[in-house]
Amino acid sequence: MQRRDFVRLAGAAALGPVAASLACAGRRPGTWARYDDAVVIDALASPIQFNIPQQTLPLTESVLEHVRASGLTAVNLTVNVRATDDASAFANTRARIDAWKREIDAHLDVLTLARSLGDIHDAKTAGRLGIILGFQDTVPFEDDLAGLDDFHGMGVRIVQLTYNVRNRIGSGSLVPEDTGLTDLGREAVARMDELGIVVDLSHCGARTTLDGIRASTNPVGITHSGCRAVFDHPRSKDDETLRAMADGGGVLGIYLMPFLNPSGPPAAEDVLVHIEHALDVCGEDHVGIGSDQGIVPLDVSGDFNERFEQVSARRSALGIAAPREDTIPYVPDLNHARRLETIASMLEARGHSAAVVEKVIGGNFLRLFGDVWA
């Protein structure tokens, strides 16, 4: 499918009032009777769009309206930042954390910082969104592991070891020869275990992922990935890896990205196929959702194509662009704030019990966080 056709299909889900965002291909997304009572966790998300930036801080009332409507209890929010000419990755990341904390403090009726399992339960009771601070790279502290303690003190509770390429900790999923977890990487994992930080292996290469699973004394997270047996993509994990993760008590979050299928825009059906394969391989206690999306729907109108091409070119130049990144990074028929409710409804319609559905849309990650943060 050509990109212009993809945009045409998704046009109905462009950013607008919440009522419009809850329209999906001309119909209201599926509802699920137990959704509003469930703890709903997206293991990689943000209130605003981040793959193709469309909003910046401070948060607008429109963004907050989508957050309120989402029914989400908590999200893993990426806050690490690269170094720039005038500041280190550590300094830039600390500044980003401070910026998000100011947003949380400014909107305590909608947002709350989630440092513990109790904070997530409190967020559910109060009807607020728990913000879990997370990294998608270890570069902010790879030169000094003492920085890991500093970031934990700032509230960071999830850390992904690598982001597609190689760093001093290990190899990313796009590295031609994955040499596995380094000695420094093993030290970092050991310290994360001691502090109670979830080891995230989503963007790691195959060997580094298995090394991370084996090195950690805690269950690990693969917060946003897919099943390589369904579609062979370097950002997804093979069955051996998924079994090893599950055997250690870990949880896989299925993403809503074009890495789910071989061509054209992925559909909700593609997401369900990956979830069901993961359930078969890992068991019902080890599968969740890590959408890799903003809560605010992606707006594909106006000059979107131009901005998309610019982002793609930058990522390619940095060597971090995965195959299929020439397809717009979202699932058109899940491009609304209550996408996890639609997934829950579809799972139920396919015969999965309410108990299993609740685990997939949040219960399993809640258990993982409790196991590690305790």
Secondary structure, 3 states (H helix, E strand, C coil): CCHHHHHHHHHHHCCCCHHHHCCECCECCCCCCCHHHCCCEECCEECCCCCCCCCCCCCCHHHHHHHHHHCCCEEEEECCCCCECCECHHHHHHHHHHHHHHHHHHCCCCEEECCCHHHHHHHHHHCCEEEEEEECCCHHHCCCCHHHHHHHHHCEEEEECCCCCCCCCCCECCCCCCCCCCHHHHHHHHHHHHHCCEEECCCECHHHHHHHHHHCCCCCEEEEECECCCCCCCCCECHHHHHHHHHCCCEEEECCCHHHCCCCCCCHHHHHHHHHHHHHHHCCCCEEECCCEECCCCCCCCCHHHHHHHHHHHHHHHCCCCCCCCCCCCCHHHCCCCHHHHHHHHHHHCCCCHHHHHHHHHHHHHHHHHHHHC
